[in-house]
Amino acid sequence: MKKITSRWVPHQLTDEQKQERVKLCGENLAKFRDGSWRLCDIITGDETWICHRQIHRKSTNASWVGEDESPTTIVRRDHNYYIENCLKPVVKEIWKQRKSAGTKGIKLLQDNARPYIHSDVINYLTEEGIIIMSHPPYSPDLVPCDYWLNDYIKRNLTDQPDGKSLARAVSKVMKKIPKEEFKKAFDKLLERMELCINNHGDYFEHLIK
């Protein structure tokens, strides 16, 4: 008898998707190795659910409402929200921290969610001089937010009574993360690209000790 644990598999990858993962990892890794790209020039981000109470899946979230009551609103973030509330504040902060260089050399690493790849988003980033790093579909194992940051934040949070206190708590956790932790997470990005290539594009989490 042996003890086993379950492991979440993001997607059942096709051979074509595995080949794309190998191809893009090889291309990106080559740019870091020849010095044309630097890890310190990468910005990255993602969205995740952070709850102050238990949230069930949508299928179990049905409820009865009175005749004059409004149903619960499910908020969806579109590309306009992404530009105005995510990208523009980040660009402003980049110029604040890099007064002479600005966005020169900055690369954005993000997944392929629909709001992120909308033409308006791509045009905005291009106008700001930000390079979008090629990222293969169904690859959360190749984005620092997915393989490190989101889980780190949630592990260090305590229960919060409402949304405002939750937002403050998340900001507090983020500000306390040592720079060394960020460096380790981005160094692992290169290691993960190599693992992806060596594992022929398949998921490799089970190979990480």
N, C-alpha and C positions, 0 to 999 in steps of 0.2 A: 504494500500500500504506500502511496506517496501523496504529498500535499500539493495541490495546484491552486493557482489564482487566475482569475479572469484578466484579460487584457483587451482594452478597447482598440478596435481596428477602424480607422477613419473611413476606409473605402476599399472595396474589392477592386484592386487595380487591374486594368487590362494590360496586355503586353505593350501596346502603344503608349499608354500612360507611364509605364515603367521606363520605356525608352526615352520619353520626354524628360522624366526626372533625371535620368543619367546625363542626358545631353545638356540640360540647363545647369545642373550642378557642375559639370565639367567646364562649361563656359565661364560661369561665375568664379569658380575656384581658380581657374587660370589667371583671371584678372587680379585676384588677390595675391597670387604667387609671384606674378611678374611686377607687382608694385604699382600697377596702373589704378588699382582700387585699394582703399584703406578701410579697415573695419570701423575706425573712428568717424568715418564720414557717413555711416549708415544710420538712418532713422527708421523706426518700425513701429507698428501699432496694430491693434486688433480690437474687436468688441467681444465682450463676454458678459454673461449674467452674473451679477454679484447681489445676493439677496440678504435682506435683514430678517426675512421670515421664509418658511418653506414655500416654494413655488412648484406647483404641479405642472404636468404637461398640459398642453392646450386641450387635449381630448378629455381630460378630467377636470377642466376648469369651467365647465358649463354651469350656469346658474339661472334661476328664475328671477325676473325683474317685474316690478309693478307696472301698471298701465302707463303711469306718468313718469316712470324712472328711465334714466338713460343706461344703456348697457355698458359694461366695462370696456374701456378703450384699450386696444392692443397697439402700442406705439411701434411704428416702423421707421427706420432711418433711411432716407433716400440720399441720392448723390448731392443734392443741394445742402442738406443738413451736414453731410460729411465735409463739404468744402468750407462752409461758413463756420461750423462749430469745432471742427477737428483740424483741417489743413491750414486754414488762415491763422489761427492762434499759434500753431507750430512754426509756420514760416516767420511770423512776427518774432517769436522767441529765438529763432536761428539768427535773424538779423541783429537781435539784441546781444547775443553772445558772440557773434562773429561779425563785428562792425565793418571790417575791411573786406573779408571774403564773402560774407553773406551766404547765399545758397550754392555758391560755386563748389562743385565736386560732391554735393550732397546726393546720396542715393536713398530711395525709399523702398523698403522691403515690406510688402503686404501680400495678403492672399488675393484670390480672384473673385471675391464677393461682388455681386452686380453693382452696388453703389461705387465700389473702388475702381472699376474698369469702365465706368461710364465715360463717354467722349468728353463731357464737360470737365470731369476730374482730370483726365489725361491732358486736356488743353490747358487747364489751370496750372498743373505741375510743370508742363513744358514752358509756359510763359514765365514761371518763377525760376526756371533753370534747374529744376530737380529731375534727376534721372530715375526712372522707374526700373527697379531690378526685375529681370525676368524670373517668374516664379511658377513652378509647375502646379497644375490643379491637384486638389486633394492631398496637400502636403503640409499639414500642420506641424509635422516633425522637422520642418525646415524654417520655422518662424519662431524667434525667441519668445514672443508673447505666448505662443501656444505650448512650447515645450518647457517654459520656465516661468515667465512673469505672472501670468494669470493665476497659476497654482500657488505661487509664492505669496501673492496678495491675499488669496482666500485662506491660506493656512495661518496667516498672521492677523486675521480679522476676528473681532469679537461680535456678539449679537448687538444690533443697533435698533433703536425704537422707530426710526423713520428714515426717509430718503436723504434728508439733509445731513443727519448725523452719520449716515453711511458714507456719503460723499466725502465728508471731512475725515472719516476714519481711513478711507482708501488713500486719500492724499497724504495723510500722516504716515501710513505704511510705506508709500512710494518714496517719500522724502528721506526715510530712514534707511533705505537700501544702500549699503556701502558701494562705492564705485567699483571695488574689487569684484563684487557679485555681478555687476553689469559686464565687466571685462570678461569674466569667466563664461558668462552666458554667450557672449559674442564669439569668443574663442571656440566655443563648442559648435558654433554654426559651421565653421570650416571643417571640424571633425565630423559633423553630421553629413556634410556634403560628401566627404570621402567615404563614409559608411554607406551612403546611398549608392554611390558609384560601385563600391566593392560588393554590395548586395544586389547588383544588377537592377537597381531601381525599385526594389521591393521595400516595404517598411522594415526598419532595422532596430526598433526600440528593444526588442528581445536580445540584441547583441550588446547593448550598453550595460556595463556593470556598475 
